[in-house]
Amino acid sequence: MRDKYNEIVTKLSVNVNKIAVLRNSRGGNCPNVLRAALDIERFGADGITVHPRPDARHIRYDDVRDLKRSIATELNVEGNPIPSFIELVLETAPAQVTLVPDAPDALTSNAGWDTAAHRGFLTEVTARFRERGIRVSIFVDPDPAMVAGAKACGADRVELYTESYARLYPAGREAAVAPFVAAAEEARRQGLGLNAGHDLSLENLRYYLECIPWTDEVSIGHALISDALYYGLENTVQLYRRALKG
């Protein structure tokens, strides 16, 4: 299928938040988030994703600064564009910023943007980041209208929130992926790049990409770091890379 779409090879960006959670649980710097990120790059990942939150319960703002100075692949910084987050992103100028509408007390990302209701705000923020040369991706539910809205806000890409796909996959993968195919087709019609993330795993990743082979990038953290407890970090990164190749 991928030949049909100009042989797009989906990139793997590894979210290292859970490594920071482990570090923060004991204080100090073990495990070392920067070292882990550099190892993950060396093992074959195409990028590193971080999602700093206001309470700094995992990734801290200084982690973002350290990673930007040190990694060789793309840095993707996710988060709700509150003033301190905007300042951090403008300061560090990562390759990509992913705008996520997280509430301060959210355990994890749990919804995409309503790009119609928040069009004015998202348009303003997107323009500031793009002026700095930062690629902007907007996190959306698998709804073609929200995808089209992201384009109207000036985004370069959308990231489809794949929680429902992962949750429904065991009961019927065709039904689970159908809304994402529709949203991905709208992204292609709009000329938007296409990312995906949340609960993608070795179980469900390959089929998702078989159905949406023009996906530019997947961001995977929780499942990959959990798998690494059993398979080892280097082997796990390679397993995910093989899943991306179909």
Backbone torsions as a table, in degrees:
resi	resn	phi	psi	omega
1	MET	NA	-31.7	-170.3
2	ARG	-69.6	-25.5	176.9
3	ASP	-59.3	-33.9	-179.2
4	LYS	-62.8	-26.2	-176.3
5	TYR	-113.8	44.3	174.2
6	ASN	59.0	32.7	174.3
7	GLU	54.2	45.3	175.6
8	ILE	-63.6	129.0	174.0
9	VAL	-108.0	113.8	-177.7
10	THR	-66.4	131.7	-179.8
11	LYS	-87.0	149.7	178.2
12	LEU	-106.4	115.5	172.0
13	SER	-107.9	123.5	-175.7
14	VAL	-97.1	124.4	178.5
15	ASN	-83.7	122.0	-175.5
16	VAL	-101.7	16.9	179.3
17	ASN	-55.8	-42.6	-175.0
18	LYS	-68.2	-26.2	173.1
19	ILE	-66.5	-39.2	177.2
20	ALA	-67.1	-35.2	176.8
21	VAL	-59.3	-45.6	179.8
22	LEU	-63.1	-44.2	177.1
23	ARG	-57.7	-48.9	-173.9
24	ASN	-68.3	-22.0	-177.8
25	SER	-66.1	-20.9	-179.3
26	ARG	-123.3	-3.1	-174.6
27	GLY	77.4	-178.7	-179.5
28	GLY	71.6	-152.3	-174.2
29	ASN	-136.4	38.9	179.2
30	CYS	-128.5	116.8	2.0
31	PRO	-75.3	156.7	-178.1
32	ASN	-85.2	114.4	-175.1
33	VAL	-63.4	-43.4	-179.1
34	LEU	-64.1	-45.1	178.9
35	ARG	-61.3	-42.6	179.0
36	ALA	-60.5	-42.8	-179.9
37	ALA	-63.3	-42.7	179.0
38	LEU	-64.7	-37.7	176.0
39	ASP	-65.2	-43.1	-180.0
40	ILE	-60.4	-41.3	173.1
41	GLU	-58.2	-48.7	-176.9
42	ARG	-62.7	-30.5	-179.3
43	PHE	-79.9	-7.6	172.0
44	GLY	123.6	1.6	177.4
45	ALA	-68.0	153.0	-179.2
46	ASP	-92.9	-10.5	-178.5
47	GLY	-172.8	170.5	178.6
48	ILE	-123.6	132.7	177.0
49	THR	-112.3	140.3	172.4
50	VAL	-135.5	151.4	-179.7
51	HIS	-134.2	81.5	178.8
52	PRO	-70.1	137.4	177.1
53	ARG	-116.9	160.7	-173.6
54	PRO	-57.9	-30.8	-178.1
55	ASP	-85.9	-0.2	176.3
56	ALA	54.3	36.2	-177.1
57	ARG	-75.6	-12.2	172.8
58	HIS	-137.7	-98.2	178.4
59	ILE	-66.8	133.0	177.3
60	ARG	-103.9	161.5	-179.4
61	TYR	-59.9	-36.6	178.5
62	ASP	-66.9	-28.8	174.1
63	ASP	-61.2	-41.3	179.8
64	VAL	-61.7	-44.3	179.3
65	ARG	-62.4	-44.2	-179.9
66	ASP	-63.6	-42.9	-179.1
67	LEU	-65.3	-41.8	-179.6
68	LYS	-62.0	-36.9	179.8
69	ARG	-72.8	-21.4	-164.9
70	SER	-115.3	-34.1	-173.7
71	ILE	-80.4	156.0	-178.2
72	ALA	-100.9	-21.4	180.0
73	THR	-91.5	-173.1	-177.6
74	GLU	-73.6	137.9	171.7
75	LEU	-102.0	127.0	177.1
76	ASN	-114.3	119.2	-179.6
77	VAL	-108.3	118.9	-179.6
78	GLU	-101.3	153.9	172.0
79	GLY	158.1	169.1	176.0
80	ASN	-78.0	126.4	-174.5
81	PRO	-75.8	64.0	169.4
82	ILE	-75.5	165.5	-174.0
83	PRO	-54.0	-43.1	-178.5
84	SER	-67.2	-34.3	176.8
85	PHE	-67.4	-44.5	178.6
86	ILE	-58.3	-44.6	-179.9
87	GLU	-62.3	-41.9	179.8
88	LEU	-62.3	-45.2	-178.0
89	VAL	-66.6	-42.3	178.0
90	LEU	-64.7	-34.3	178.8
91	GLU	-68.8	-47.0	-172.2
92	THR	-88.6	-22.1	178.5
93	ALA	47.7	64.2	175.2
94	PRO	-68.1	168.1	177.7
95	ALA	-62.2	-36.0	-175.8
96	GLN	-143.9	142.3	169.0
97	VAL	-118.7	134.7	178.1
98	THR	-112.8	117.4	-176.4
99	LEU	-86.1	120.6	-175.1
100	VAL	-126.6	130.9	-175.9
101	PRO	-85.1	57.6	-178.9
102	ASP	-76.0	134.5	167.0
103	ALA	-73.3	152.4	-178.0
104	PRO	-55.9	-31.1	-177.2
105	ASP	-99.8	12.7	-179.1
106	ALA	-67.7	132.1	177.1
107	LEU	-65.5	-41.9	176.6
108	THR	-154.5	171.5	179.8
109	SER	-59.3	134.0	-175.2
110	ASN	-136.1	10.5	177.3
111	ALA	-172.2	155.7	173.6
112	GLY	-92.4	174.3	179.1
113	TRP	-71.9	146.3	161.0
114	ASP	-86.8	96.9	-171.9
115	THR	-74.8	-12.0	174.3
116	ALA	-83.2	-49.5	-177.5
117	ALA	-65.2	-31.9	-175.7
118	HIS	-109.2	24.1	-174.1
119	ARG	-58.6	-45.5	-177.3
120	GLY	-61.2	-48.0	-179.4
121	PHE	-63.4	-48.1	-177.8
122	LEU	-64.8	-36.1	178.2
123	THR	-63.9	-43.3	-180.0
124	GLU	-64.6	-47.1	-177.9
125	VAL	-66.5	-43.8	179.6
126	THR	-58.4	-44.0	-179.5
127	ALA	-62.0	-39.4	179.4
128	ARG	-62.7	-43.2	-179.0
129	PHE	-70.4	-40.7	-178.8
130	ARG	-67.0	-33.4	175.3
131	GLU	-61.4	-26.8	179.3
132	ARG	-87.2	0.5	179.4
133	GLY	83.4	20.7	-177.0
134	ILE	-101.5	128.5	175.6
135	ARG	-69.2	134.5	-175.4
136	VAL	-112.7	126.0	174.2
137	SER	-117.7	137.0	179.3
138	ILE	-111.1	128.8	-177.3
139	PHE	-78.9	120.2	-175.6
140	VAL	-136.2	155.2	169.9
141	ASP	-71.9	162.8	-178.2
142	PRO	-74.9	70.7	-176.8
143	ASP	-131.1	115.9	-178.4
144	PRO	-54.2	-33.4	179.8
145	ALA	-65.6	-37.9	178.7
146	MET	-70.9	-33.6	175.7
147	VAL	-64.1	-48.5	178.4
148	ALA	-60.7	-36.0	177.9
149	GLY	-64.4	-35.8	177.6
150	ALA	-63.3	-39.1	176.1
151	LYS	-61.9	-42.5	-180.0
152	ALA	-64.0	-25.2	178.2
153	CYS	-81.6	-7.2	178.2
154	GLY	95.0	10.5	-178.0
155	ALA	-66.4	154.6	173.1
156	ASP	-87.6	-33.2	-177.2
157	ARG	-143.0	166.5	163.8
158	VAL	-120.2	150.7	168.6
159	GLU	-111.7	120.0	179.0
160	LEU	-79.3	130.1	-179.1
161	TYR	-80.1	106.2	-166.8
162	THR	-95.7	15.7	-179.8
163	GLU	-57.0	-45.8	-176.9
164	SER	-67.7	-34.0	175.6
165	TYR	-60.5	-48.8	-179.0
166	ALA	-64.4	-39.2	-178.2
167	ARG	-68.1	-39.3	-175.9
168	LEU	-89.8	-12.7	-175.8
169	TYR	-53.4	-46.2	-177.4
170	PRO	-61.7	-29.6	-177.8
171	ALA	-84.0	-20.3	-179.4
172	GLY	170.0	100.3	-171.4
173	ARG	-68.7	-31.6	-179.4
174	GLU	-64.4	-45.7	178.3
175	ALA	-67.3	-35.9	-177.9
176	ALA	-64.4	-38.5	-174.1
177	VAL	-87.8	-17.2	-172.4
178	ALA	-54.5	-47.4	179.3
179	PRO	-62.8	-30.0	-179.2
180	PHE	-73.9	-34.3	175.0
181	VAL	-63.5	-44.7	179.6
182	ALA	-61.9	-43.8	179.5
183	ALA	-67.0	-39.0	179.8
184	ALA	-66.7	-37.2	177.0
185	GLU	-65.6	-36.3	176.5
186	GLU	-66.5	-39.5	177.4
187	ALA	-59.6	-41.7	179.6
188	ARG	-66.2	-39.6	177.3
189	ARG	-63.3	-35.0	-178.0
190	GLN	-81.9	-7.0	-178.0
191	GLY	76.1	24.5	-179.9
192	LEU	-93.8	144.1	167.3
193	GLY	-68.0	163.7	-170.4
194	LEU	-135.0	120.0	173.9
195	ASN	-116.8	168.6	177.6
196	ALA	-149.8	147.9	178.0
197	GLY	-174.9	149.1	173.3
198	HIS	118.2	110.4	177.0
199	ASP	67.1	14.8	169.9
200	LEU	-69.6	144.3	-172.3
201	SER	-150.4	176.6	176.6
202	LEU	-63.0	-24.7	179.8
203	GLU	-72.5	-40.8	-168.7
204	ASN	-115.3	-7.6	-172.2
205	LEU	-68.0	-45.8	-174.8
206	ARG	-59.7	-45.0	-178.6
207	TYR	-65.5	-39.7	178.2
208	TYR	-55.8	-45.2	-177.4
209	LEU	-76.4	-26.1	172.2
210	GLU	-62.7	-36.6	-179.1
211	CYS	-83.2	-28.2	-177.9
212	ILE	-131.1	69.5	-173.7
213	PRO	-72.3	-8.9	179.1
214	TRP	-91.3	15.6	173.9
215	THR	-65.4	126.7	-178.8
216	ASP	-77.8	-38.3	-171.5
217	GLU	-156.5	142.6	168.4
218	VAL	-116.9	142.2	176.7
219	SER	-112.1	119.0	-174.1
220	ILE	-132.9	128.6	-179.6
221	GLY	-128.7	-69.9	-170.8
222	HIS	-56.2	-50.5	-177.2
223	ALA	-65.7	-41.6	-177.4
224	LEU	-66.5	-44.8	-180.0
225	ILE	-67.4	-36.1	176.0
226	SER	-64.5	-43.8	178.0
227	ASP	-61.6	-33.7	-178.1
228	ALA	-64.1	-23.4	176.3
229	LEU	-63.6	-28.5	-177.7
230	TYR	-100.0	-38.7	-172.1
231	TYR	-102.4	-11.6	-172.8
232	GLY	87.7	148.4	-172.8
233	LEU	-66.4	-46.4	-178.4
234	GLU	-62.5	-46.8	-179.5
235	ASN	-63.1	-38.7	-178.4
236	THR	-65.8	-43.5	177.1
237	VAL	-58.8	-41.1	179.3
238	GLN	-67.3	-36.8	177.0
239	LEU	-61.9	-41.9	178.9
240	TYR	-69.7	-38.0	176.8
241	ARG	-61.9	-39.5	178.3
242	ARG	-67.7	-36.3	176.9
243	ALA	-63.5	-33.0	179.2
244	LEU	-68.6	-28.4	-176.6
245	LYS	-80.9	-13.2	177.1
246	GLY	75.5	NA	NA
